[in-house]
Amino acid sequence: MKPGLFSKFNTAGAWVLLLFLVTPALIAIPVSLTPKRFLSMPNGEYSLRHFEKLFTSEEWLSSFFQSGVIALSCSALATLLGTLCAIGLWRVSSKYSELVRAFLLLPLIIPQIISAMAFYRLWIPLGLLDSYAGLILAHTILAAPLVLITVSASLASFDPKLEQASKNLGASNWTTLRRVILPQVKPGIFAGALFAFILSWDEIVVTLFISKYSVYTLPRRMWNGIRENTDPTVASAAVVLIAITLIAFAVSAILSRRNARAQAE
């Protein structure tokens, strides 16, 4: 097979796989436009009534707000912890640091249902059940490994001589971290923050275990909407979530390109 033909075959295969993964989520778009009161495909008639309900209902707006607060807080904490852990492990660079790294990545390996039960049993005596603090801490523990991975990947291409040169010129550890290391790993930090936000925004398993009445996030309201009365507003909320995710990835791609151009110059 010719190299050019092989490249085209790979490209076509990638697009087919992408469509296979994305198409089920896109079904939410026509379903959100149905004029009926239950989940169904529109039959020649379209309506925005469910989007209107989504953006005028106090319950749905409250869930949007709560999910936004929790996701932003989780993203900030996970980015801080994950970045510091990645830099610390990168500086130590020994066999023990790899063991610590493997331990920190356990939340990605352990099934979420097990993590949810563990959080439930731990949060009860601490008084964190059904609270913003409890959800933020739980989501941060789940999201921090993602930041650790992305920042570690950026540090893998970082030249340690730059750090040594900064210290030889009299810069303190804090100045070296702030003006030399962090600018070089900025793409990894931003990607980790984005992944942490999306994980917290979409998380449902742990949320179902440790929240009841005081905290009612958007994924939980969507879950109840499907389980109890198949409200098409759930499809409208899904469309909004898809749009937010696409916008976030588009912004991430634009900033990554700008950063790459700035480094090249």
C-alpha positions, -999 to 999 in steps of 0.1 A, spaced: 0 0 0 13 34 -9 22 58 19 -3 84 7 -31 59 4 -23 45 39 -24 80 54 -58 87 38 -71 53 51 -60 62 86 -77 96 84 -109 81 71 -108 55 99 -103 82 125 -133 101 112 -155 70 112 -145 62 148 -151 98 159 -186 97 143 -193 64 160 -184 78 194 -202 112 189 -234 102 171 -252 88 202 -247 121 220 -259 141 190 -293 123 192 -301 146 222 -303 176 197 -335 165 178 -350 150 210 -346 184 228 -368 200 200 -398 176 204 -431 194 212 -442 164 233 -440 160 271 -419 129 270 -387 118 253 -393 112 216 -381 122 182 -399 152 166 -422 141 138 -422 171 116 -429 195 144 -403 213 165 -405 233 196 -382 252 220 -405 248 249 -381 226 268 -352 250 264 -375 277 277 -383 256 307 -346 248 312 -336 285 314 -367 297 333 -371 270 359 -357 278 393 -349 242 399 -328 238 367 -311 271 371 -302 262 407 -287 230 395 -267 248 369 -254 272 395 -245 245 420 -227 224 394 -208 255 382 -196 264 417 -186 229 425 -168 223 392 -149 257 393 -138 250 429 -128 215 421 -109 226 391 -90 253 411 -81 229 440 -72 199 417 -50 221 395 -31 235 425 -26 201 441 -19 182 409 6 208 397 25 209 430 26 171 431 38 168 396 66 194 401 76 178 434 78 143 419 97 156 389 123 172 412 128 141 434 129 117 404 136 84 422 121 50 425 101 61 455 86 90 436 72 66 411 56 46 439 41 78 452 29 87 416 13 53 413 -5 58 447 -18 92 436 -32 78 404 -53 52 422 -85 73 420 -84 68 383 -81 30 386 -105 23 414 -141 19 401 -162 50 410 -188 30 428 -162 18 453 -149 54 457 -185 66 462 -190 41 490 -157 50 506 -166 87 505 -200 80 519 -186 61 549 -158 87 555 -180 118 551 -206 108 576 -185 112 608 -168 143 593 -202 160 588 -195 165 551 -224 145 537 -248 165 515 -226 196 515 -207 218 490 -174 211 509 -180 173 507 -187 173 470 -158 196 462 -133 176 482 -146 143 467 -144 157 431 -110 172 438 -96 138 449 -110 122 417 -97 150 394 -63 158 408 -47 127 391 -57 141 357 -38 173 365 -9 153 377 -8 134 343 -10 165 321 15 185 341 39 156 343 37 152 305 47 189 301 75 185 325 89 156 305 100 180 278 112 207 302 150 212 302 164 211 338 193 233 327 168 263 326 161 258 363 198 255 371 206 286 351 179 305 370 193 295 404 229 303 392 217 338 384 205 343 420 168 335 417 151 319 447 132 287 444 99 306 444 110 329 416 123 300 396 90 282 400 70 312 391 90 326 362 107 296 347 89 263 354 53 273 355 54 293 321 69 262 305 42 238 317 13 262 313 -3 241 285 -3 210 308 -18 231 337 -45 245 316 -54 211 301 -55 196 336 -78 223 348 -101 218 319 -102 180 324 -109 185 362 -137 209 354 -153 185 330 -150 156 354 -166 174 382 -193 189 359 -204 155 346 -198 133 377 -229 114 389 -219 82 407 -202 98 437 -227 127 437 -256 102 441 -240 87 472 -229 118 491 -256 144 482 -293 143 490 -314 175 493 -291 205 501 -269 200 470 -287 191 438 -262 192 409 -272 192 372 -262 156 364 -283 144 394 -313 164 382 -309 149 348 -307 114 363 -339 120 382 -356 135 352 -349 103 332 -357 79 360 -389 94 372 -408 111 343 -386 111 312 -387 149 309 -374 161 275 -358 190 294 -331 165 302 -323 164 265 -321 202 264 -297 202 293 -276 176 275 -274 198 245 -262 227 266 -236 205 283 -224 194 248 -221 230 237 -202 240 269 -178 211 264 -172 220 228 -166 256 236 -141 246 264 -121 224 240 -121 251 213 -108 276 238 -82 251 250 -71 244 214 -68 282 206 -48 289 237 -25 259 231 -18 271 195 -10 306 208 13 293 234 31 271 209 36 301 186 48 322 214 74 296 224 85 292 188 91 329 185 
